[in-house]
Amino acid sequence: MQSSQSILKLLSNRVVRSYTGGKLIEEWQDLDNPKDNNKPEEWLASIVEARNKNHIPNEGLSKVLLPDGTTAKLIDLINADPEEFLGEDHVAKYGKHTAVLTKVLDAAVRLSIQVHPTKAYARKHFKSDYGKTEACYIMGGREVNGESPYILAGFKPGITRELWKQYFDEQDIDAMINALHKFYVKPGDVFLIEGGLPHAIGSGCFLIEIQEPTDFTMRVERKTFDGGTLPDTLCHQGVGFDNMLDCFTYEGLSEEETIKKYGKQPKANVDEGDNEINTLIGETDTGCFKMIKFNIPDTYVLDDESFKTLIILAGEGWFVHDGDMIEIKQGDTCFLPADLGEVHIENSGADPLEIIACYPPK
């Protein structure tokens, strides 16, 4: 069977970052001796290379298991046959690019305060069609030094560019932290982080992140969690510090206004019998991607024309397609090419099968 007509299991694709974590990813995947390390992110269905201090060729590019038991880079399969893998309409608009990137992330420490570009900013400064608007679904977490998982997001009222520049020039980290709203999170919470929004993932967060397909991250903290110093280019990504400061949206909302704008409530889909289907991020939230959660106690038929990445949050079962049965369990991830037709999802466990589906822009 052709790979473009098959459900493709994704191989593990851990990526080096400037912070530590990953223990909860390894626990979720039921690996032996789970521990934190310098690869706290799992990149899914990725055709994007990571931008790190020490460039590693092909780092971040996903590999898949083919029907014949061999493996291949997803980007090579797509480049060889883009319309079969991505669909004719998608290719007509976005070319050979998936136009989306999904990650599973576990932070053992607070990430640096950062900002990502909007599409307009990315076109101007990075010559890129994509910024880095993103959204996160909280899978769980852990206490770190007695503190529950949290995120920092959005400027409080009164934070101007001039004041933010002062904090940056002085490297007043406490002032920077206090300039942002702090939200403690729980499993099932969803946040939309638009380009321009200042934010930081707090220690203990375990989440799925869906985003525009770039690695443009501008950081205002010069020191890393372990006391090292970030090179200038890893702070401003080559655009210079003045342009970096222009990337921020100096909006200044109250805590209530911030959570109302960026905290998203799941929207129940049409009646699916015993199955619970919720749109976590939809077209009314952003035009950059879509994320849907499935809770399947027995069986469900997935039939749409888009390619997608499926993440098995919990449970076990089978994907059945064209006579093939693919066993799935918690921690597995799969890439489904466009136009597969019906994929039957069968739960084989005592508890509901929980799946997150991540879609490209419409």
TORFIGU-998004 format. One record per atom (N, C-alpha, C): residue in three letters; x, y, z. Coordinates in steps of 0.001 Angstrom, whole numbers, plus 500000, padded with zeros to 6 digits. Layout:
// residues N
AlaXYZ
...
***
This chain:
// residues 362
Met500844498790500000
Met500000500000500000
Met500873501251500000
Gln500472502260499228
Gln501226503507499195
Gln501184504191500556
Ser502298504845500911
Ser502361505519502208
Ser501358506654502305
Ser501007507277501177
Ser500036508379501200
Ser498618507886501435
Gln498414506574501371
Gln497104505994501632
Gln497113505168502915
Ser498055505475503800
Ser498204504723505043
Ser498259505668506235
Ile497849505156507388
Ile498062505852508649
Ile499520505652509035
Leu500242506724509270
Leu501683506656509509
Leu501993506976510963
Lys502532506005511686
Lys502942506268513058
Lys504194507148513052
Leu504193508155513926
Leu505334509055514045
Leu506335508476515033
Leu507611508527514670
Leu508669508100515577
Leu509008509234516536
Ser509579508881517672
Ser509937509899518664
Ser510875510926518051
Asn510639512202518367
Asn511374513309517745
Asn511638514379518802
Arg512450514031519794
Arg512776514966520872
Arg513778516002520367
Val513602517240520829
Val514381518364520314
Val515075519081521464
Val516343519433521262
Val517122520175522248
Val516569521591522386
Arg516428522038523613
Arg516017523409523912
Arg516946524001524970
Ser516763525267525297
Ser517636525935526270
Ser517116525790527696
Tyr516183524886527915
Tyr515670524632529263
Tyr515539523129529456
Thr515325522681530683
Thr515226521250530963
Thr513776520833531183
Gly513539519552531012
Gly512212518981531199
Gly512128517653530478
Gly510912517193530264
Gly510707515971529506
Gly510338514752530320
Lys510468514826531652
Lys510153513656532476
Lys508704513229532304
Leu507787514196532256
Leu506372513849532128
Leu506056513297530738
Ile506799513717529727
Ile506639513120528399
Ile506997511640528465
Glu508108511334529110
Glu508575509952529182
Glu507654509091530039
Glu507090509671531101
Glu506100508936531897
Glu504855508656531062
Trp504400509653530325
Trp503209509526529474
Trp503423508462528395
Gln504646508375527889
Gln504978507383526869
Gln505351506029527465
Asp505301505925528790
Asp505599504681529507
Asp507011504188529217
Leu507974505126529206
Leu509366504758529016
Leu509998504364530347
Asp511035503553530280
Asp511765503161531483
Asp512584504334532009
Asn512659504459533339
Asn513499505458534001
Asn513277506873533459
Pro512043507383533491
Pro511791508738532979
Pro512550509781533788
Lys513096510768533086
Lys513861511821533765
Lys513899513079532920
Asp514196514190533562
Asp514361515461532864
Asp515718515498532173
Asn515763516229531047
Asn516998516361530287
Asn516913517616529431
Asn517812517737528467
Asn517825518946527634
Asn516970518811526377
Lys516115517775526334
Lys515183517600525219
Lys513753517553525770
Pro513228518705526176
Pro511919518738526834
Pro510728518811525889
Glu510987518751524573
Glu509902518868523603
Glu509920517698522627
Glu508735517229522279
Glu508527516218521237
Glu507821516918520086
Trp508486517019518923
Trp507896517697517770
Trp507183516662516909
Leu505939516963516539
Leu505087516005515841
Leu504805516451514407
Ala504904515513513475
Ala504634515781512060
Ala505338517052511609
Ser506586517179512012
Ser507340518408511784
Ser508152518353510495
Ile508037519401509691
Ile508944519605508566
Ile509746520886508792
Val509881521266510075
Val510586522477510489
Val511859522082511229
Glu512986522682510858
Glu514223522456511601
Glu514281523381512809
Ala514849522869513902
Ala514982523658515122
Ala516089524702514965
Arg515889525855515609
Arg516898526915515627
Arg517550526906517011
Asn518760526400517097
Asn519474526301518357
Asn520843526957518246
Lys521472527151519409
Lys522809527751519456
Lys523786526935518632
Asn523744525623518806
Asn524580524721518025
Asn523688523958517047
His523717524376515794
His522811523802514796
His523135522339514550
Ile522109521507514624
Ile522224520093514307
Ile521404519846513048
Pro522030519470511953
Pro521273519256510705
Pro520128518274510898
Asn518970518627510366
Asn517759517799510388
Asn517094517716511765
Glu517645518399512789
Glu516996518337514099
Glu515606518972514017
Gly514624518260514516
Gly513248518733514481
Gly512423518104513375
Leu513060517497512380
Leu512329516904511256
Leu511807515519511653
Ser510506515311511503
Ser509874514060511928
Ser510157512914510969
Lys510230511711511544
Lys510286510475510775
Lys509028509662511053
Val508617508869510065
Val507428508034510195
Val507778506584509894
Leu506942505697510423
Leu507061504271510128
Leu506199503955508922
Leu506820503430507859
Leu506110503131506619
Leu505439501754506687
Pro504465501496505807
Pro503764500213505833
Pro504677498996505688
Asp505827499153505014
Asp506731498014504820
Asp507704497833505976
Gly507550498644507033
Gly508406498506508198
Gly509645499373508190
Thr509920500050507079
Thr511048500972507016
Thr510611502352507518
Thr511550503277507603
Thr511240504628508069
Thr511641505647507012
Ala511050506827507119
Ala511373507908506185
Ala511091509235506851
Lys511785510290506388
Lys511472511629506862
Lys510157512081506222
Leu509286512650507038
Leu507995513106506537
Leu508168514158505455
Ile509132515040505616
Ile509325516109504635
Ile509676515533503266
Asp510429514426503239
Asp510788513812501960
Asp509562513202501282
Leu508690512576502067
Leu507470512003501505
Leu506573513094500928
Ile506429514178501667
Ile505576515277501215
Ile506144515914499950
Asn507446516167499932
Asn508062516792498758
Asn507917515938497510
Ala507920514616497697
Ala507812513710496551
Ala506395513626495999
Asp505398513878496858
Asp503996513724496421
Asp503094514622497270
Pro503238515938497147
Pro502546516861498057
Pro501030516777498011
Glu500446516643496816
Glu498983516655496735
Glu498380515418497380
Glu499063514270497296
Glu498542513067497930
Glu498609513165499454
Phe499668513766499971
Phe499837513841501418
Phe499072515008502040
Leu499016516145501343
Leu498440517356501932
Leu497094517744501330
Gly496764517254500152
Gly495517517601499494
Gly495718518700498468
Glu494944518646497398
Glu495109519610496302
Glu494833521038496745
Asp493759521251497512
Asp493419522611497939
Asp494500523203498829
His495034522387499748
His496092522873500640
His497328523261499840
Val497731522408498898
Val498927522678498106
Val498741523922497244
Ala497525524121496741
Ala497252525306495921
Ala497479526589496718
Lys497228526539498022
Lys497364527747498841
Lys498708527834499551
Tyr499217526700500057
Tyr500410526720500909
Tyr501609526005500294
Gly501476525473499085
Gly502581524740498489
Gly502838523434499225
Lys504107523058499329
Lys504477521781499945
Lys504571521865501467
His504195522982502038
His504338523158503485
His503067522719504205
Thr503225522055505348
Thr502059521669506143
Thr501359522882506746
Ala502085523995506896
Ala501548525250507442
Ala501158525145508917
Val501638524107509613
Val501323523937511030
Val502409523069511666
Leu502611523247512975
Leu503552522432513741
Leu502927522131515097
Thr503070520891515545
Thr502523520469516830
Thr503644519919517703
Lys503562520205519008
Lys504577519743519953
Lys503904519211521214
Val504582518301521906
Val504270517976523295
Val505440518499524119
Leu505143519226525178
Leu506170519983525906
Leu506014519764527401
Asp507126519544528090
Asp507129519418529552
Asp508264520271530108
Ala507915521285530886
Ala508907522227531408
Ala509170521963532888
Ala510417521639533215
Ala510801521464534613
Ala511162522798535258
Val511367523816534435
Val511702525159534904
Val510834526165534155
Arg510769527379534668
Arg510062528422533922
Arg510845528772532677
Leu510148528840531552
Leu510786529289530325
Leu511004530794530384
Ser511933531293529596
Ser512203532727529578
Ser511006533487529023
Ile510846534708529471
Ile509783535566528947
Ile510099535859527481
Gln509090535698526630
Gln509344535723525190
Gln508164536284524421
Val508387536426523128
Val507336536869522222
Val507605536227520869
His506528535996520122
His506634535453518772
His506055536462517783
Pro506499536425516541
Pro506028537411515564
Pro504633537120515021
Thr503945538181514657
Thr502734538052513850
Thr503151537739512413
Lys502182537411511561
Lys502498537180510157
Lys503120538419509517
Ala502548539590509819
Ala503055540825509207
Ala504492541090509636
Tyr504781540910510909
Tyr506139541118511412
Tyr507093540108510775
Ala506657538844510676
Ala507518537794510109
Ala507821538066508635
Arg506835538572507891
Arg507081538897506483
Arg508127540005506360
Lys508011541006507225
Lys508904542164507146
Lys510320541817507587
His510456541117508697
His511773540930509303
His512411539573509025
Phe511588538558508734
Phe512139537225508512
Phe511887536697507100
Lys511208537511506282
Lys510849537080504922
Lys510118535736504952
Ser509255535575505942
Ser508526534324506148
Ser507031534565505987
Asp506339533598505395
Asp504885533686505277
Asp504188533355506595
Tyr504962532848507561
Tyr504365532407508820
Tyr504989533139509992
Gly504126533576510918
Gly504595534073512195
Gly504688532893513157
Lys504280533124514419
Lys504265532007515359
Lys503137532169516377
Thr501933532445515875
Thr500774532321516750
Thr500666530856517162
Glu500317530621518433
Glu500248529252518933
Glu499118529114519952
Ala498773527886520266
Ala497782527605521297
Ala498261526398522085
Cys497860526328523345
Cys498281525190524159
Cys497077524566524873
Tyr497137523247524965
Tyr496167522445525716
Tyr496920521823526880
Ile496486522102528097
Ile497182521609529276
Ile496822520144529511
Met497836519271529411
Met497639517845529635
Met497723517494531115
Gly498522518230531845
Gly498735517946533263
Gly499885518785533769
Gly500594518271534752
Gly501723519021535289
Gly502187518463536615
Arg503042519230537269
Arg503617518834538558
Arg504013520079539322
Glu504080519943540629
Glu504589521033541442
Glu506108521083541332
Val506632522282541260
Val508074522498541251
Val508391523486542369
Asn509204523060543303
Asn509536523887544472
Asn508279524384545180
Gly507280523488545256
Gly506063523805545987
Gly505054524648545237
Glu505341524995543972
Glu504423525832543195
Glu503739525011542110
Ser502434525232541950
Ser501646524539540934
Ser501973525080539542
Pro501656524311538483
Pro501930524774537109
Pro501202526086536805
Tyr501836526935536005
Tyr501249528229535662
Tyr501805528702534331
Ile501153529696533766
Ile501720530417532635
Ile501666531914532932
Leu502562532657532341
Leu502531534122532350
Leu502078534569530972
Ala501145535522530909
Ala500638535933529592
Ala500027537322529654
Gly500426538172528738
Gly499785539472528553
Gly500284540540529510
Phe500499541735528966
Phe500908542861529798
Phe499757543340530680
Lys500104543726531894
Lys499152544408532767
Lys498988545852532280
Pro497921546532532688
Pro497755547939532301
Pro498954548776532750
Gly499344549718531913
Gly500414550646532269
Gly501784550265531741
Ile501929549087531119
Ile503230548685530583
Ile503371549241529172
Thr504287550174529016
Thr504552550799527723
Thr505834550239527124
Arg506086550573525872
Arg507338550142525247
Arg508529550717525994
Glu508420551976526405
Glu509528552634527099
Glu509827551947528431
Leu508775551604529173
Leu508975550941530457
Leu509516549531530265
Trp509001548827529251
Trp509474547465528967
Trp510939547492528534
Lys511334548489527748
Lys512734548635527345
Lys513614548883528560
Gln513126549674529502
Gln513894549931530724
Gln514120548630531492
Tyr513057547850531668
Tyr513208546561532356
Tyr514207545670531632
Phe514132545676530290
Phe515040544845529502
Phe516474545336529636
Asp516699546636529479
Asp518058547178529553
Asp518687546895530917
Glu517875546995531967
Glu518369546755533327
Glu518355545281533699
Gln517772544455532826
Gln517580543033533116
Gln516929542847534481
Asp515870543622534702
Asp515084543542535944
Asp514044542437535764
Ile514449541204536045
Ile513597540050535775
Ile512345540078536646
Asp512480540467537894
Asp511295540531538770
Asp510271541509538218
Ala510734542646537710
Ala509811543634537141
Ala509143543071535887
Met509899542343535078
Met509314541740533878
Met508232540733534247
Ile508532539877535218
Ile507542538889535653
Ile506292539577536187
Asn506493540603537000
Asn505357541308537598
Asn504574542134536587
Ala505157542361535403
Ala504450543098534357
Ala503431542230533636
Leu503505540903533842
Leu502623539965533150
Leu501625539350534122
His500487538926533588
His499497538215534388
His499953536776534608
Lys499629536233535784
Lys499997534859536125
Lys498727534037536296
Phe498649532928535533
Phe497470532058535588
Phe497902530639535954
Tyr497389530137537069
Tyr497616528737537407
Tyr496709527883536530
Val497225526750536074
Val496526525961535056
Val496218524562535570
Lys495241523945534921
Lys494825522576535252
Lys494569521821533956
Pro494536520472534006
Pro494290519699532788
Pro492998520124532100
Gly493080520289530782
Gly491921520698529991
Gly491877522175529671
Asp492685522997530351
Asp492716524428530042
Asp493312524643528655
Val492801525670527969
Val493265526002526622
Val493554527495526552
Phe494708527843526005
Phe495084529244525826
Phe495531529472524387
Leu495130530610523836
Leu495602531057522530
Leu496655532124522756
Ile497849531912522238
Ile498951532875522374
Ile499206533480520997
Glu498620534622520754
Glu498770535262519449
Glu500163535868519297
Gly500621536004518049
Gly501858536712517804
Gly501797538095518432
Gly502879538497519092
Gly502932539793519764
Gly502626539742521246
Leu502019538640521728
Leu501625538551523133
Leu502817538097523977
Pro503243538900524965
Pro504329538451525850
Pro503840537299526717
His504710536305526927
His504274535137527684
His505478534320528124
Ala505213533393529023
Ala506215532401529425
Ala505473531211530004
Ile505874530015529608
Ile505349528801530216
Ile506059528614531551
Gly505277528435532612
Gly505852528291533937
Gly506344526879534200
Ser507091526733535269
Ser507609525424535647
Ser506456524473535952
Gly506639523211535578
Gly505662522174535883
Gly504589521983534840
Cys504581522760533762
Cys503539522639532742
Cys503825521468531797
Phe502786520677531555
Phe502840519565530604
Phe501712519793529618
Leu502037520026528344
Leu501017520518527425
Leu501286520105525984
Ile500218520232525197
Ile500307520138523742
Ile500285521557523200
Glu501183521826522258
Glu501248523141521645
Glu501064522981520140
Ile500122523730519583
Ile499946523778518134
Ile500254525201517700
Gln500956525348516565
Gln501457526670516216
Gln501679526799514716
Glu501900528043514310
Glu502415528264512972
Glu503810527620512878
Pro504195527175511671
Pro505377526320511542
Pro506701527077511439
Thr507066527781512514
Thr508384528419512574
Thr508959528200513967
Asp510221528570514130
Asp510853528520515450
Asp511366529908515826
Phe510596530948515438
Phe510972532328515753
Phe510547532652517190
Thr511519532726518090
Thr511232533043519490
Thr512205534116519943
Met511681535265520349
Met512510536361520836
Met512383536454522353
Arg513520536499523034
Arg513578536398524486
Arg514159537671525083
Val513563538125526188
Val514061539352526821
Val514944539069528026
Glu515091537819528405
Glu515984537471529513
Glu517318536996528943
Arg518390537680529310
Arg519707537374528765
Arg520328536129529399
Lys519905535782530614
Lys520461534636531317
Lys519535533429531162
Thr520137532242531067
Thr519368531006531035
Thr519147530510532456
Phe518290529496532586
Phe517942528986533910
Phe519163528458534656
Asp520205528025533938
Asp521384527444534584
Asp522522528450534755
Gly522216529744534543
Gly523217530779534758
Gly524028531165533539
Gly523800530497532417
Gly524507530851531200
Gly523958532116530578
Thr524621532602529542
Thr524195533818528839
Thr523797533462527414
Leu522596533904527003
Leu522151533663525635
Leu522884534596524670
Pro523359534092523546
Pro523894534988522522
Pro522821535979522066
Asp523257537148521619
Asp522301538173521188
Asp521319537627520163
Thr521825536833519206
Thr520946536376518128
Thr519857535427518621
Leu520099534706519717
Leu519043533858520263
Leu518022534665521044
Cys518393535893521421
Cys517412536797522036
Cys516569537461520950
His517221538101519975
His516459538880518989
His516323538191517633
Gln516874536970517470
Gln516731536192516234
Gln517266536924515001
Gly518245537799515239
Gly518906538456514119
Gly518308539784513690
Val517221540225514336
Val516571541467513900
Val517057542685514681
Gly517840542482515742
Gly518292543578516585
Gly517320543829517729
Phe517831544413518793
Phe517016544565519998
Phe515876545572519836
Asp516095546644519078
Asp515006547611518878
Asp513843546966518133
Asn514145546236517078
Asn513079545546516351
Asn512434544464517212
Met513220543817518057
Met512653542823518966
Met511598543461519871
Leu511907544634520408
Leu510950545310521292
Leu509696545743520540
Asp509827545998519239
Asp508662546359518430
Asp507737545168518188
Cys508227543966518421
Cys507414542770518179
Cys506309542630519217
Phe506496543185520405
Phe505510543048521473
Phe504277543902521205
Thr503124543385521590
Thr501878544143521559
Thr501669544750522940
Tyr501745546059523032
Tyr501631546751524320
Tyr500153547056524570
Glu499432546009524934
Glu497971546054525005
Glu497480546498526378
Gly498038545946527451
Gly497695546374528793
Gly496270546085529216
Leu495901544803529298
Leu494556544404529707
Leu494538544001531176
Ser493356544042531770
Ser493194543529533126
Ser493287542010533095
Glu493377541392534265
Glu493426539928534338
Glu492164539322533740
Glu491013539891534057
Glu489743539383533534
Glu489666539538532020
Glu490104540677531511
Glu490089540898530062
Glu491056539953529344
Thr492188539681529960
Thr493190538805529348
Thr492676537376529246
Ile492117536863530332
Ile491644535472530301
Ile490421535342529396
Lys489612536384529308
Lys488453536343528420
Lys488888536305526958
Lys489967537024526629
Lys490420537107525240
Lys491251535891524836
Tyr492083535405525740
Tyr493056534372525355
Tyr492785532996525968
Gly491956532916526997
Gly491551531627527532
Gly490344531119526760
Lys490428529906526201
Lys489391529404525307
Lys488605528268525952
Gln487280528324525816
Gln486401527284526332
Gln486070526283525226
Pro486179524971525516
Pro485830523973524498
Pro484400524147524006
Lys484202523923522712
Lys482875524046522114
Lys482425522658521660
Ala481300522198522227
Ala480808520864521895
Ala480346520815520452
Asn480754519755519740
Asn480302519544518368
Asn478893518961518360
Val478371518710517182
Val477029518152517068
Val476964516812517798
Asp475764516379518106
Asp475553515148518862
Asp476243513966518179
Glu477128513316518907
Glu477852512161518377
Glu477544510912519208
Gly476337510811519752
Gly475964509660520563
Gly476726509657521866
Asp477356508534522185
Asp478120508433523431
Asp479480509108523334
Asn479915509439522131
Asn481206510093521949
Asn481101511580522282
Glu482143512099522907
Glu482202513518523244
Glu483259514176522373
Ile482837515077521494
Ile483734515740520546
Ile483696517235520832
Asn484853517809521159
Asn484923519230521490
Asn485976519930520639
Thr485601521071520066
Thr486571521919519386
Thr487283522769520429
Leu488582522599520540
Leu489373523361521507
Leu489813524702520931
Ile490291524668519681
Ile490641525879518933
Ile490031525732517549
Gly489172526672517175
Gly488488526584515897
Gly488721527802515031
Glu488009527851513928
Glu488205528914512940
Glu487784530276513459
Thr486882530317514438
Thr486503531613515008
Thr487561532152515973
Asp488503531280516391
Asp489573531704517295
Asp490797532197516523
Thr491149531481515448
Thr492315531830514640
Thr492200531150513285
Gly492810531756512287
Gly492866531129510975
Gly494120530310510765
Cys494911530103511839
Cys496221529473511703
Cys496199527958511847
Phe495201527396512547
Phe495167525957512812
Phe493856525626513514
Lys493650524333513755
Lys492455523869514476
Lys492850522682515352
Met492195522570516524
Met492484521471517440
Met491168520950518019
Ile490952519635517909
Ile489713518993518362
Ile490061517840519298
Lys489244517668520344
Lys489445516569521294
Lys488300515567521163
Phe488674514275521080
Phe487721513182520977
Phe487778512339522255
Asn486616512042522790
Asn486494511145523935
Asn485596509993523490
Ile486187508812523264
Ile485508507714522573
Ile485377506511523503
Pro484184506237524028
Pro484016505056524890
Pro483939503746524127
Asp483558503784522855
Asp483391502548522097
Asp484018502678520709
Thr483278503229519752
Thr483797503360518387
Thr483441504733517825
Tyr484221505154516820
Tyr483954506424516150
Tyr484529506336514744
Val483849506948513786
Val484332506986512408
Val484803508402512094
Leu486099508532511826
Leu486702509816511477
Leu486773509896509957
Asp486116510892509396
Asp486050510990507937
Asp486028512452507533
Asp487195513014507268
Asp487265514361506710
Asp488400514391505710
Glu488483515442504936
Glu489400515485503798
Glu490745516130504113
Ser490962516504505369
Ser492204517175505719
Ser493226516181506266
Phe494514516459506003
Phe495535515728506740
Phe495532516224508182
Lys496088515435509084
Lys496010515780510498
Lys497029514985511294
Thr497332515461512492
Thr498162514742513449
Thr497281514314514609
Leu497328513032514968
Leu496538512509516076
Leu497460512162517243
Ile497067512597518434
Ile497821512362519665
Ile496941511550520603
Ile497404510374521016
Ile496627509536521923
Ile496915510001523344
Leu495983510772523899
Leu496159511304525247
Leu496100510201526291
Ala495114509322526167
Ala494898508282527170
Ala494120507143526541
Gly494285505949527112
Gly493538504793526657
Gly494293503967525635
Glu493584503026525036
Glu494169502137524047
Glu493094501686523071
Gly493518501241521910
Gly492547500802520916
Gly493200500541519577
Trp492404500780518511
Trp492844500476517153
Trp492382501568516198
Phe493216501848515198
Phe492784502547514003
Phe492586501484512931
Val491435501496512280
Val491143500530511228
Val490897501296509936
His491699500952508899
His491574501661507633
His491910500717506490
Asp490973500581505571
Asp491208499804504348
Asp491739498400504654
Gly491171497786505675
Gly491551496426506032
Gly492735496311506965
Asp493461497414507187
Asp494604497390508095
Asp494175497807509498
Met494747497154510519
Met494492497504511915
Met495797497961512549
Ile495802499172513086
Ile496991499730513722
Ile496698499901515204
Glu497452499213516029
Glu497245499296517470
Glu497759500634517983
Ile496987501264518865
Ile497373502556519436
Ile497224502501520948
Lys498020503322521619
Lys497942503421523077
Lys498399504815523491
Gln498176505136524759
Gln498598506420525297
Gln500057506710524948
Gly500293507926524458
Gly501642508339524089
Gly501973508159522632
Asp501138507415521878
Asp501362507256520444
Asp500912508506519698
Thr501551508754518562
Thr501153509857517683
Thr501202509366516242
Cys500287509867515425
Cys500184509415514031
Cys499941510594513105
Phe500409510446511861
Phe500105511402510799
Phe499158510731509821
Leu498027511404509542
Leu497045510894508592
Leu497071511775507348
Pro497523511242506219
Pro497516512027504977
Pro496102512433504568
Ala496013513378503643
Ala494716513857503167
Ala493959512753502429
Asp492651512850502472
Asp491770511989501663
Asp491956510499501918
Leu492192510128503162
Leu492254508700503487
Leu490884508053503401
Gly489853508864503542
Gly488518508297503660
Gly488245507930505105
Glu487377506981505313
Glu486969506633506666
Glu488092505938507437
Val488317506425508647
Val489201505758509601
Val488344505401510810
His488226504114511081
His487435503656512214
His488329503613513453
Ile487865504241514509
Ile488597504254515774
Ile487854503349516748
Glu488546502350517268
Glu487923501381518158
Glu488636501389519504
Asn487870501581520561
Asn488410501566521913
Asn488480500126522406
Ser489631499706522934
Ser489773498347523452
Ser490004498320524958
Gly489908499476525610
Gly490153499540527043
Gly488885499760527838
Ala489026499752529158
Ala487884499957530042
Ala487473501422530113
Asp488442502333529932
Asp488174503764529995
Asp488088504347528590
Pro487450505513528434
Pro487351506132527113
Pro488727506376526494
Leu488767506265525184
Leu489959506575524405
Leu489946508084524141
Glu490991508780524587
Glu491059510235524446
Glu492109510591523398
Ile491688511364522406
Ile492562511706521284
Ile492450513196520987
Ile493581513826520730
Ile493628515204520221
Ile493984515144518742
Ala493200515825517908
Ala493485515949516485
Ala493911517382516173
Cys495066517520515531
Cys495606518843515187
Cys495577519022513673
Tyr494922520096513226
Tyr494672520333511810
Tyr495418521576511324
Pro495704521635510020
Pro496292522828509420
Pro495234523920509256
Pro495647525123508832
Pro494650526142508504
Pro493722525656507405
Lys492512526190507384
Lys491499525733506423
Lys491964526041505012
***
